[in-house]
Amino acid sequence: MIPFENSWPYDVIMGDIYVQQCPFCGANNVLLPLKPKELIRIREGKKKLLVFPCCNSSMTVIDTDNDYLLSSRPVR
């Protein structure tokens, strides 16, 4: 079972990936430096270091589904 505290919701809008709020600084509508092709690679088992452009905080994404990014550490 995926731990809920390690997951963060995201949206894909016109080929760009956004989060409604940054889990670290609280900034709204953050455009992530991540492309939909990379989401497929992450689902296949590749880890991705994701650096949020709003505050330069980072999290390692270890899995995804259609709605959530799964981090290696709690983000909630």
HTML snippet that shows the backbone in 3Dmol.js (N, CA, C, O; Angstrom):
<script src="https://3Dmol.org/build/3Dmol-min.js"></script>
<div id="view" style="width:600px;height:400px;position:relative"></div>
<script>
const pdb = `
ATOM      1  N   MET A   1       0.837  -1.183   0.000  1.00  0.00           N
ATOM      2  CA  MET A   1       0.000   0.000   0.000  1.00  0.00           C
ATOM      3  C   MET A   1       0.884   1.250   0.000  1.00  0.00           C
ATOM      4  O   MET A   1       1.873   1.321   0.730  1.00  0.00           O
ATOM      5  N   ILE A   2       0.523   2.217  -0.813  1.00  0.00           N
ATOM      6  CA  ILE A   2       1.281   3.464  -0.916  1.00  0.00           C
ATOM      7  C   ILE A   2       0.980   4.347   0.299  1.00  0.00           C
ATOM      8  O   ILE A   2      -0.184   4.620   0.592  1.00  0.00           O
ATOM      9  N   PRO A   3       2.022   4.793   1.004  1.00  0.00           N
ATOM     10  CA  PRO A   3       1.788   5.687   2.147  1.00  0.00           C
ATOM     11  C   PRO A   3       1.288   7.058   1.666  1.00  0.00           C
ATOM     12  O   PRO A   3       1.934   7.710   0.846  1.00  0.00           O
ATOM     13  N   PHE A   4       0.142   7.479   2.186  1.00  0.00           N
ATOM     14  CA  PHE A   4      -0.479   8.733   1.764  1.00  0.00           C
ATOM     15  C   PHE A   4       0.406   9.942   2.051  1.00  0.00           C
ATOM     16  O   PHE A   4       0.410  10.898   1.276  1.00  0.00           O
ATOM     17  N   GLU A   5       1.151   9.914   3.145  1.00  0.00           N
ATOM     18  CA  GLU A   5       1.984  11.072   3.499  1.00  0.00           C
ATOM     19  C   GLU A   5       3.156  11.264   2.550  1.00  0.00           C
ATOM     20  O   GLU A   5       3.788  12.321   2.567  1.00  0.00           O
ATOM     21  N   ASN A   6       3.465  10.261   1.717  1.00  0.00           N
ATOM     22  CA  ASN A   6       4.548  10.383   0.739  1.00  0.00           C
ATOM     23  C   ASN A   6       4.048  10.757  -0.654  1.00  0.00           C
ATOM     24  O   ASN A   6       4.844  10.816  -1.591  1.00  0.00           O
ATOM     25  N   SER A   7       2.780  11.005  -0.809  1.00  0.00           N
ATOM     26  CA  SER A   7       2.239  11.305  -2.136  1.00  0.00           C
ATOM     27  C   SER A   7       1.835  12.774  -2.243  1.00  0.00           C
ATOM     28  O   SER A   7       1.490  13.421  -1.255  1.00  0.00           O
ATOM     29  N   TRP A   8       1.890  13.278  -3.483  1.00  0.00           N
ATOM     30  CA  TRP A   8       1.514  14.678  -3.741  1.00  0.00           C
ATOM     31  C   TRP A   8       0.779  14.734  -5.073  1.00  0.00           C
ATOM     32  O   TRP A   8       1.268  14.188  -6.062  1.00  0.00           O
ATOM     33  N   PRO A   9      -0.393  15.385  -5.125  1.00  0.00           N
ATOM     34  CA  PRO A   9      -1.173  15.424  -6.376  1.00  0.00           C
ATOM     35  C   PRO A   9      -0.561  16.351  -7.423  1.00  0.00           C
ATOM     36  O   PRO A   9       0.072  17.357  -7.102  1.00  0.00           O
ATOM     37  N   TYR A  10      -0.772  15.979  -8.681  1.00  0.00           N
ATOM     38  CA  TYR A  10      -0.303  16.807  -9.797  1.00  0.00           C
ATOM     39  C   TYR A  10      -1.358  16.802 -10.903  1.00  0.00           C
ATOM     40  O   TYR A  10      -2.254  15.958 -10.914  1.00  0.00           O
ATOM     41  N   ASP A  11      -1.242  17.751 -11.832  1.00  0.00           N
ATOM     42  CA  ASP A  11      -2.120  17.856 -12.986  1.00  0.00           C
ATOM     43  C   ASP A  11      -1.273  18.019 -14.241  1.00  0.00           C
ATOM     44  O   ASP A  11      -0.227  18.668 -14.216  1.00  0.00           O
ATOM     45  N   VAL A  12      -1.733  17.425 -15.338  1.00  0.00           N
ATOM     46  CA  VAL A  12      -1.097  17.634 -16.636  1.00  0.00           C
ATOM     47  C   VAL A  12      -2.023  18.537 -17.438  1.00  0.00           C
ATOM     48  O   VAL A  12      -3.170  18.180 -17.708  1.00  0.00           O
ATOM     49  N   ILE A  13      -1.518  19.712 -17.819  1.00  0.00           N
ATOM     50  CA  ILE A  13      -2.303  20.689 -18.578  1.00  0.00           C
ATOM     51  C   ILE A  13      -1.512  21.063 -19.821  1.00  0.00           C
ATOM     52  O   ILE A  13      -0.458  21.694 -19.739  1.00  0.00           O
ATOM     53  N   MET A  14      -2.037  20.665 -20.971  1.00  0.00           N
ATOM     54  CA  MET A  14      -1.425  20.956 -22.261  1.00  0.00           C
ATOM     55  C   MET A  14       0.050  20.550 -22.319  1.00  0.00           C
ATOM     56  O   MET A  14       0.879  21.306 -22.824  1.00  0.00           O
ATOM     57  N   GLY A  15       0.377  19.374 -21.809  1.00  0.00           N
ATOM     58  CA  GLY A  15       1.736  18.871 -21.874  1.00  0.00           C
ATOM     59  C   GLY A  15       2.666  19.371 -20.787  1.00  0.00           C
ATOM     60  O   GLY A  15       3.840  18.999 -20.770  1.00  0.00           O
ATOM     61  N   ASP A  16       2.180  20.199 -19.883  1.00  0.00           N
ATOM     62  CA  ASP A  16       2.975  20.683 -18.761  1.00  0.00           C
ATOM     63  C   ASP A  16       2.430  20.081 -17.477  1.00  0.00           C
ATOM     64  O   ASP A  16       1.231  19.825 -17.364  1.00  0.00           O
ATOM     65  N   ILE A  17       3.305  19.859 -16.519  1.00  0.00           N
ATOM     66  CA  ILE A  17       2.900  19.259 -15.247  1.00  0.00           C
ATOM     67  C   ILE A  17       2.956  20.320 -14.157  1.00  0.00           C
ATOM     68  O   ILE A  17       3.976  20.977 -13.949  1.00  0.00           O
ATOM     69  N   TYR A  18       1.825  20.465 -13.465  1.00  0.00           N
ATOM     70  CA  TYR A  18       1.671  21.463 -12.412  1.00  0.00           C
ATOM     71  C   TYR A  18       1.281  20.786 -11.109  1.00  0.00           C
ATOM     72  O   TYR A  18       0.664  19.720 -11.110  1.00  0.00           O
ATOM     73  N   VAL A  19       1.645  21.412  -9.999  1.00  0.00           N
ATOM     74  CA  VAL A  19       1.073  21.072  -8.707  1.00  0.00           C
ATOM     75  C   VAL A  19       0.306  22.304  -8.248  1.00  0.00           C
ATOM     76  O   VAL A  19       0.727  23.434  -8.494  1.00  0.00           O
ATOM     77  N   GLN A  20      -0.812  22.083  -7.584  1.00  0.00           N
ATOM     78  CA  GLN A  20      -1.619  23.220  -7.142  1.00  0.00           C
ATOM     79  C   GLN A  20      -0.918  24.028  -6.069  1.00  0.00           C
ATOM     80  O   GLN A  20      -1.096  25.242  -5.971  1.00  0.00           O
ATOM     81  N   GLN A  21      -0.109  23.333  -5.252  1.00  0.00           N
ATOM     82  CA  GLN A  21       0.607  24.025  -4.190  1.00  0.00           C
ATOM     83  C   GLN A  21       1.920  23.292  -3.923  1.00  0.00           C
ATOM     84  O   GLN A  21       1.961  22.062  -3.918  1.00  0.00           O
ATOM     85  N   CYS A  22       2.968  24.038  -3.707  1.00  0.00           N
ATOM     86  CA  CYS A  22       4.271  23.451  -3.378  1.00  0.00           C
ATOM     87  C   CYS A  22       4.199  22.862  -1.963  1.00  0.00           C
ATOM     88  O   CYS A  22       3.731  23.532  -1.043  1.00  0.00           O
ATOM     89  N   PRO A  23       4.658  21.616  -1.780  1.00  0.00           N
ATOM     90  CA  PRO A  23       4.600  21.015  -0.440  1.00  0.00           C
ATOM     91  C   PRO A  23       5.614  21.613   0.535  1.00  0.00           C
ATOM     92  O   PRO A  23       5.540  21.342   1.734  1.00  0.00           O
ATOM     93  N   PHE A  24       6.547  22.411   0.054  1.00  0.00           N
ATOM     94  CA  PHE A  24       7.605  22.952   0.908  1.00  0.00           C
ATOM     95  C   PHE A  24       7.394  24.416   1.272  1.00  0.00           C
ATOM     96  O   PHE A  24       7.518  24.788   2.439  1.00  0.00           O
ATOM     97  N   CYS A  25       7.070  25.263   0.268  1.00  0.00           N
ATOM     98  CA  CYS A  25       6.931  26.694   0.558  1.00  0.00           C
ATOM     99  C   CYS A  25       5.491  27.191   0.443  1.00  0.00           C
ATOM    100  O   CYS A  25       5.192  28.306   0.871  1.00  0.00           O
ATOM    101  N   GLY A  26       4.592  26.380  -0.132  1.00  0.00           N
ATOM    102  CA  GLY A  26       3.188  26.773  -0.232  1.00  0.00           C
ATOM    103  C   GLY A  26       2.844  27.620  -1.439  1.00  0.00           C
ATOM    104  O   GLY A  26       1.717  28.106  -1.532  1.00  0.00           O
ATOM    105  N   ALA A  27       3.771  27.818  -2.374  1.00  0.00           N
ATOM    106  CA  ALA A  27       3.481  28.601  -3.588  1.00  0.00           C
ATOM    107  C   ALA A  27       2.378  27.913  -4.391  1.00  0.00           C
ATOM    108  O   ALA A  27       2.292  26.685  -4.416  1.00  0.00           O
ATOM    109  N   ASN A  28       1.543  28.705  -5.041  1.00  0.00           N
ATOM    110  CA  ASN A  28       0.414  28.175  -5.800  1.00  0.00           C
ATOM    111  C   ASN A  28       0.760  27.987  -7.270  1.00  0.00           C
ATOM    112  O   ASN A  28       1.571  28.724  -7.829  1.00  0.00           O
ATOM    113  N   ASN A  29       0.125  26.977  -7.894  1.00  0.00           N
ATOM    114  CA  ASN A  29       0.233  26.693  -9.331  1.00  0.00           C
ATOM    115  C   ASN A  29       1.683  26.662  -9.811  1.00  0.00           C
ATOM    116  O   ASN A  29       2.098  27.497 -10.615  1.00  0.00           O
ATOM    117  N   VAL A  30       2.434  25.709  -9.320  1.00  0.00           N
ATOM    118  CA  VAL A  30       3.862  25.592  -9.631  1.00  0.00           C
ATOM    119  C   VAL A  30       4.041  24.685 -10.852  1.00  0.00           C
ATOM    120  O   VAL A  30       3.585  23.541 -10.862  1.00  0.00           O
ATOM    121  N   LEU A  31       4.710  25.210 -11.876  1.00  0.00           N
ATOM    122  CA  LEU A  31       5.060  24.444 -13.066  1.00  0.00           C
ATOM    123  C   LEU A  31       6.309  23.627 -12.750  1.00  0.00           C
ATOM    124  O   LEU A  31       7.350  24.183 -12.399  1.00  0.00           O
ATOM    125  N   LEU A  32       6.200  22.305 -12.874  1.00  0.00           N
ATOM    126  CA  LEU A  32       7.326  21.431 -12.540  1.00  0.00           C
ATOM    127  C   LEU A  32       8.229  21.212 -13.752  1.00  0.00           C
ATOM    128  O   LEU A  32       7.754  21.166 -14.886  1.00  0.00           O
ATOM    129  N   PRO A  33       9.531  21.078 -13.508  1.00  0.00           N
ATOM    130  CA  PRO A  33      10.465  20.777 -14.602  1.00  0.00           C
ATOM    131  C   PRO A  33      10.430  19.278 -14.923  1.00  0.00           C
ATOM    132  O   PRO A  33      11.422  18.567 -14.756  1.00  0.00           O
ATOM    133  N   LEU A  34       9.274  18.822 -15.382  1.00  0.00           N
ATOM    134  CA  LEU A  34       9.010  17.411 -15.628  1.00  0.00           C
ATOM    135  C   LEU A  34       8.083  17.324 -16.822  1.00  0.00           C
ATOM    136  O   LEU A  34       7.165  18.133 -16.953  1.00  0.00           O
ATOM    137  N   LYS A  35       8.307  16.356 -17.693  1.00  0.00           N
ATOM    138  CA  LYS A  35       7.482  16.177 -18.883  1.00  0.00           C
ATOM    139  C   LYS A  35       6.711  14.853 -18.789  1.00  0.00           C
ATOM    140  O   LYS A  35       7.148  13.939 -18.090  1.00  0.00           O
ATOM    141  N   PRO A  36       5.594  14.742 -19.469  1.00  0.00           N
ATOM    142  CA  PRO A  36       4.808  13.504 -19.424  1.00  0.00           C
ATOM    143  C   PRO A  36       5.602  12.252 -19.810  1.00  0.00           C
ATOM    144  O   PRO A  36       5.326  11.173 -19.286  1.00  0.00           O
ATOM    145  N   LYS A  37       6.576  12.370 -20.710  1.00  0.00           N
ATOM    146  CA  LYS A  37       7.410  11.216 -21.068  1.00  0.00           C
ATOM    147  C   LYS A  37       8.187  10.707 -19.860  1.00  0.00           C
ATOM    148  O   LYS A  37       8.388   9.502 -19.706  1.00  0.00           O
ATOM    149  N   GLU A  38       8.625  11.635 -19.001  1.00  0.00           N
ATOM    150  CA  GLU A  38       9.372  11.242 -17.808  1.00  0.00           C
ATOM    151  C   GLU A  38       8.490  10.512 -16.807  1.00  0.00           C
ATOM    152  O   GLU A  38       8.970   9.656 -16.063  1.00  0.00           O
ATOM    153  N   LEU A  39       7.199  10.845 -16.783  1.00  0.00           N
ATOM    154  CA  LEU A  39       6.278  10.140 -15.889  1.00  0.00           C
ATOM    155  C   LEU A  39       6.213   8.660 -16.248  1.00  0.00           C
ATOM    156  O   LEU A  39       6.131   7.805 -15.367  1.00  0.00           O
ATOM    157  N   ILE A  40       6.250   8.364 -17.531  1.00  0.00           N
ATOM    158  CA  ILE A  40       6.222   6.967 -17.987  1.00  0.00           C
ATOM    159  C   ILE A  40       7.484   6.241 -17.524  1.00  0.00           C
ATOM    160  O   ILE A  40       7.412   5.104 -17.057  1.00  0.00           O
ATOM    161  N   ARG A  41       8.628   6.891 -17.653  1.00  0.00           N
ATOM    162  CA  ARG A  41       9.889   6.283 -17.216  1.00  0.00           C
ATOM    163  C   ARG A  41       9.891   6.030 -15.707  1.00  0.00           C
ATOM    164  O   ARG A  41      10.405   5.013 -15.242  1.00  0.00           O
ATOM    165  N   ILE A  42       9.311   6.967 -14.948  1.00  0.00           N
ATOM    166  CA  ILE A  42       9.238   6.802 -13.494  1.00  0.00           C
ATOM    167  C   ILE A  42       8.346   5.611 -13.155  1.00  0.00           C
ATOM    168  O   ILE A  42       8.683   4.821 -12.274  1.00  0.00           O
ATOM    169  N   ARG A  43       7.207   5.471 -13.846  1.00  0.00           N
ATOM    170  CA  ARG A  43       6.327   4.315 -13.625  1.00  0.00           C
ATOM    171  C   ARG A  43       7.026   3.000 -13.911  1.00  0.00           C
ATOM    172  O   ARG A  43       6.724   1.978 -13.294  1.00  0.00           O
ATOM    173  N   GLU A  44       7.975   3.030 -14.862  1.00  0.00           N
ATOM    174  CA  GLU A  44       8.723   1.817 -15.219  1.00  0.00           C
ATOM    175  C   GLU A  44       9.836   1.503 -14.231  1.00  0.00           C
ATOM    176  O   GLU A  44      10.478   0.460 -14.356  1.00  0.00           O
ATOM    177  N   GLY A  45      10.086   2.367 -13.254  1.00  0.00           N
ATOM    178  CA  GLY A  45      11.059   2.068 -12.213  1.00  0.00           C
ATOM    179  C   GLY A  45      12.218   3.026 -12.072  1.00  0.00           C
ATOM    180  O   GLY A  45      13.029   2.858 -11.161  1.00  0.00           O
ATOM    181  N   LYS A  46      12.335   4.029 -12.935  1.00  0.00           N
ATOM    182  CA  LYS A  46      13.430   4.990 -12.833  1.00  0.00           C
ATOM    183  C   LYS A  46      13.073   6.063 -11.810  1.00  0.00           C
ATOM    184  O   LYS A  46      11.963   6.596 -11.829  1.00  0.00           O
ATOM    185  N   LYS A  47      14.006   6.381 -10.920  1.00  0.00           N
ATOM    186  CA  LYS A  47      13.790   7.446  -9.940  1.00  0.00           C
ATOM    187  C   LYS A  47      14.125   8.788 -10.578  1.00  0.00           C
ATOM    188  O   LYS A  47      14.914   8.854 -11.521  1.00  0.00           O
ATOM    189  N   LYS A  48      13.516   9.870 -10.056  1.00  0.00           N
ATOM    190  CA  LYS A  48      13.750  11.212 -10.605  1.00  0.00           C
ATOM    191  C   LYS A  48      13.866  12.200  -9.447  1.00  0.00           C
ATOM    192  O   LYS A  48      12.983  12.283  -8.593  1.00  0.00           O
ATOM    193  N   LEU A  49      14.963  12.944  -9.432  1.00  0.00           N
ATOM    194  CA  LEU A  49      15.107  14.026  -8.465  1.00  0.00           C
ATOM    195  C   LEU A  49      14.347  15.219  -9.010  1.00  0.00           C
ATOM    196  O   LEU A  49      14.669  15.727 -10.084  1.00  0.00           O
ATOM    197  N   LEU A  50      13.357  15.663  -8.287  1.00  0.00           N
ATOM    198  CA  LEU A  50      12.506  16.769  -8.716  1.00  0.00           C
ATOM    199  C   LEU A  50      12.806  17.981  -7.845  1.00  0.00           C
ATOM    200  O   LEU A  50      12.615  17.943  -6.629  1.00  0.00           O
ATOM    201  N   VAL A  51      13.279  19.060  -8.472  1.00  0.00           N
ATOM    202  CA  VAL A  51      13.589  20.305  -7.769  1.00  0.00           C
ATOM    203  C   VAL A  51      12.487  21.302  -8.093  1.00  0.00           C
ATOM    204  O   VAL A  51      12.249  21.622  -9.258  1.00  0.00           O
ATOM    205  N   PHE A  52      11.823  21.785  -7.066  1.00  0.00           N
ATOM    206  CA  PHE A  52      10.744  22.749  -7.251  1.00  0.00           C
ATOM    207  C   PHE A  52      11.337  24.124  -7.558  1.00  0.00           C
ATOM    208  O   PHE A  52      12.179  24.608  -6.802  1.00  0.00           O
ATOM    209  N   PRO A  53      10.914  24.761  -8.650  1.00  0.00           N
ATOM    210  CA  PRO A  53      11.516  26.036  -9.052  1.00  0.00           C
ATOM    211  C   PRO A  53      11.167  27.203  -8.131  1.00  0.00           C
ATOM    212  O   PRO A  53      11.850  28.227  -8.155  1.00  0.00           O
ATOM    213  N   CYS A  54      10.130  27.069  -7.332  1.00  0.00           N
ATOM    214  CA  CYS A  54       9.709  28.180  -6.473  1.00  0.00           C
ATOM    215  C   CYS A  54      10.631  28.374  -5.267  1.00  0.00           C
ATOM    216  O   CYS A  54      10.870  29.505  -4.844  1.00  0.00           O
ATOM    217  N   CYS A  55      11.149  27.270  -4.713  1.00  0.00           N
ATOM    218  CA  CYS A  55      11.954  27.388  -3.495  1.00  0.00           C
ATOM    219  C   CYS A  55      13.219  26.532  -3.519  1.00  0.00           C
ATOM    220  O   CYS A  55      13.954  26.495  -2.532  1.00  0.00           O
ATOM    221  N   ASN A  56      13.483  25.847  -4.628  1.00  0.00           N
ATOM    222  CA  ASN A  56      14.652  24.989  -4.810  1.00  0.00           C
ATOM    223  C   ASN A  56      14.710  23.810  -3.841  1.00  0.00           C
ATOM    224  O   ASN A  56      15.769  23.208  -3.662  1.00  0.00           O
ATOM    225  N   SER A  57      13.581  23.478  -3.216  1.00  0.00           N
ATOM    226  CA  SER A  57      13.512  22.264  -2.407  1.00  0.00           C
ATOM    227  C   SER A  57      13.369  21.079  -3.348  1.00  0.00           C
ATOM    228  O   SER A  57      12.892  21.225  -4.473  1.00  0.00           O
ATOM    229  N   SER A  58      13.780  19.916  -2.887  1.00  0.00           N
ATOM    230  CA  SER A  58      13.751  18.762  -3.785  1.00  0.00           C
ATOM    231  C   SER A  58      13.121  17.552  -3.117  1.00  0.00           C
ATOM    232  O   SER A  58      13.077  17.435  -1.892  1.00  0.00           O
ATOM    233  N   MET A  59      12.633  16.651  -3.972  1.00  0.00           N
ATOM    234  CA  MET A  59      12.129  15.359  -3.524  1.00  0.00           C
ATOM    235  C   MET A  59      12.462  14.338  -4.589  1.00  0.00           C
ATOM    236  O   MET A  59      12.520  14.671  -5.773  1.00  0.00           O
ATOM    237  N   THR A  60      12.677  13.111  -4.188  1.00  0.00           N
ATOM    238  CA  THR A  60      12.944  12.035  -5.130  1.00  0.00           C
ATOM    239  C   THR A  60      11.626  11.340  -5.431  1.00  0.00           C
ATOM    240  O   THR A  60      10.987  10.786  -4.537  1.00  0.00           O
ATOM    241  N   VAL A  61      11.225  11.373  -6.699  1.00  0.00           N
ATOM    242  CA  VAL A  61       9.985  10.733  -7.120  1.00  0.00           C
ATOM    243  C   VAL A  61      10.324   9.287  -7.474  1.00  0.00           C
ATOM    244  O   VAL A  61      11.152   9.026  -8.346  1.00  0.00           O
ATOM    245  N   ILE A  62       9.665   8.344  -6.776  1.00  0.00           N
ATOM    246  CA  ILE A  62       9.970   6.929  -6.999  1.00  0.00           C
ATOM    247  C   ILE A  62       8.864   6.208  -7.755  1.00  0.00           C
ATOM    248  O   ILE A  62       9.080   5.098  -8.242  1.00  0.00           O
ATOM    249  N   ASP A  63       7.679   6.815  -7.866  1.00  0.00           N
ATOM    250  CA  ASP A  63       6.583   6.208  -8.617  1.00  0.00           C
ATOM    251  C   ASP A  63       5.532   7.272  -8.893  1.00  0.00           C
ATOM    252  O   ASP A  63       5.488   8.306  -8.226  1.00  0.00           O
ATOM    253  N   THR A  64       4.692   7.008  -9.880  1.00  0.00           N
ATOM    254  CA  THR A  64       3.582   7.907 -10.205  1.00  0.00           C
ATOM    255  C   THR A  64       2.364   7.078 -10.571  1.00  0.00           C
ATOM    256  O   THR A  64       2.468   5.893 -10.889  1.00  0.00           O
ATOM    257  N   ASP A  65       1.215   7.722 -10.520  1.00  0.00           N
ATOM    258  CA  ASP A  65       0.015   7.182 -11.141  1.00  0.00           C
ATOM    259  C   ASP A  65      -0.613   8.342 -11.900  1.00  0.00           C
ATOM    260  O   ASP A  65       0.065   9.332 -12.172  1.00  0.00           O
ATOM    261  N   ASN A  66      -1.875   8.245 -12.242  1.00  0.00           N
ATOM    262  CA  ASN A  66      -2.498   9.308 -13.042  1.00  0.00           C
ATOM    263  C   ASN A  66      -2.757  10.588 -12.259  1.00  0.00           C
ATOM    264  O   ASN A  66      -3.062  11.620 -12.857  1.00  0.00           O
ATOM    265  N   ASP A  67      -2.642  10.543 -10.933  1.00  0.00           N
ATOM    266  CA  ASP A  67      -2.975  11.703 -10.120  1.00  0.00           C
ATOM    267  C   ASP A  67      -1.903  12.125  -9.117  1.00  0.00           C
ATOM    268  O   ASP A  67      -1.864  13.284  -8.705  1.00  0.00           O
ATOM    269  N   TYR A  68      -1.031  11.191  -8.721  1.00  0.00           N
ATOM    270  CA  TYR A  68      -0.105  11.465  -7.620  1.00  0.00           C
ATOM    271  C   TYR A  68       1.337  11.123  -7.971  1.00  0.00           C
ATOM    272  O   TYR A  68       1.617  10.187  -8.720  1.00  0.00           O
ATOM    273  N   LEU A  69       2.243  11.917  -7.401  1.00  0.00           N
ATOM    274  CA  LEU A  69       3.671  11.625  -7.412  1.00  0.00           C
ATOM    275  C   LEU A  69       3.978  10.968  -6.069  1.00  0.00           C
ATOM    276  O   LEU A  69       3.524  11.451  -5.032  1.00  0.00           O
ATOM    277  N   LEU A  70       4.735   9.886  -6.071  1.00  0.00           N
ATOM    278  CA  LEU A  70       5.125   9.212  -4.834  1.00  0.00           C
ATOM    279  C   LEU A  70       6.563   9.555  -4.521  1.00  0.00           C
ATOM    280  O   LEU A  70       7.463   9.305  -5.324  1.00  0.00           O
ATOM    281  N   SER A  71       6.776  10.127  -3.355  1.00  0.00           N
ATOM    282  CA  SER A  71       8.105  10.553  -2.940  1.00  0.00           C
ATOM    283  C   SER A  71       8.746   9.504  -2.045  1.00  0.00           C
ATOM    284  O   SER A  71       8.056   8.654  -1.483  1.00  0.00           O
ATOM    285  N   SER A  72      10.063   9.564  -1.913  1.00  0.00           N
ATOM    286  CA  SER A  72      10.784   8.641  -1.043  1.00  0.00           C
ATOM    287  C   SER A  72      10.702   9.062   0.420  1.00  0.00           C
ATOM    288  O   SER A  72      11.123   8.313   1.302  1.00  0.00           O
ATOM    289  N   ARG A  73      10.162  10.257   0.692  1.00  0.00           N
ATOM    290  CA  ARG A  73      10.033  10.743   2.059  1.00  0.00           C
ATOM    291  C   ARG A  73       8.694  11.456   2.225  1.00  0.00           C
ATOM    292  O   ARG A  73       8.084  11.845   1.229  1.00  0.00           O
ATOM    293  N   PRO A  74       8.225  11.634   3.446  1.00  0.00           N
ATOM    294  CA  PRO A  74       6.941  12.320   3.656  1.00  0.00           C
ATOM    295  C   PRO A  74       6.972  13.767   3.160  1.00  0.00           C
ATOM    296  O   PRO A  74       7.935  14.496   3.400  1.00  0.00           O
ATOM    297  N   VAL A  75       5.911  14.168   2.471  1.00  0.00           N
ATOM    298  CA  VAL A  75       5.782  15.542   1.981  1.00  0.00           C
ATOM    299  C   VAL A  75       4.506  16.206   2.499  1.00  0.00           C
ATOM    300  O   VAL A  75       4.238  17.365   2.182  1.00  0.00           O
ATOM    301  N   ARG A  76       3.737  15.495   3.275  1.00  0.00           N
ATOM    302  CA  ARG A  76       2.509  16.064   3.861  1.00  0.00           C
ATOM    303  C   ARG A  76       2.687  16.341   5.328  1.00  0.00           C
ATOM    304  O   ARG A  76       1.761  16.819   5.983  1.00  0.00           O
TER     305      ARG A  76
END
`;
const viewer = $3Dmol.createViewer("view");
viewer.addModel(pdb, "pdb");
viewer.setStyle({}, {cartoon: {color: "spectrum"}});
viewer.zoomTo();
viewer.render();
</script>
